[in-house]
Amino acid sequence: MLTATTFLLALLLMLVAREVYLELWLHRSTRIQRSRQGWVATEIRRRVAMEEVPVHVSAYPLPREERILVSRVLGLVIWHREVSVGLPASACERLSAIAPQEFDQQFPPWLRVGVVRI
């Protein structure tokens, strides 16, 4: 009985730690779209930044946009998937001013703004 209780407590602690980690990780991104059906919510989030790439690609950071599809049940992150695309070098000067629609066509349909999900 004690072993089962310890196991369940450890499992609960791992799930809480995962949720806290994911929320902190997602906090650095901006939600651009959300749809909800009952207890299930689906979000598209984005992050635009200069990212380090392997040295064989470039010695300097490159501008990239990352989009994240997040599924939540009762507000808790259940699943996420991200896709990152490279932006042209001219985007370096205006990273904070890039609109979500500007490079929308480079993402798969399930990550584009305005597409209805679920």
Stockholm file with secondary structure:
# STOCKHOLM 1.0

chainA/1-118         MLTATTFLLALLLMLVAREVYLELWLHRSTRIQRSRQGWVATEIRRRVAMEEVPVHVSAYPLPREERILVSRVLGLVIWHREVSVGLPASACERLSAIAPQEFDQQFPPWLRVGVVRI
#=GR chainA/1-118 SS CHHHHHHHHHHHHHHHHHHHHHHHHHHTSEEEEEEEETTEEEEEEEEEEEECCCTTTCSSCEEEEEEEEEEEETTEEEEEEEEEEECCGGGGGGGGGCCTTTTGGGSCGGGSTTCCCC
#=GC SS_cons         CHHHHHHHHHHHHHHHHHHHHHHHHHHTSEEEEEEEETTEEEEEEEEEEEECCCTTTCSSCEEEEEEEEEEEETTEEEEEEEEEEECCGGGGGGGGGCCTTTTGGGSCGGGSTTCCCC
//
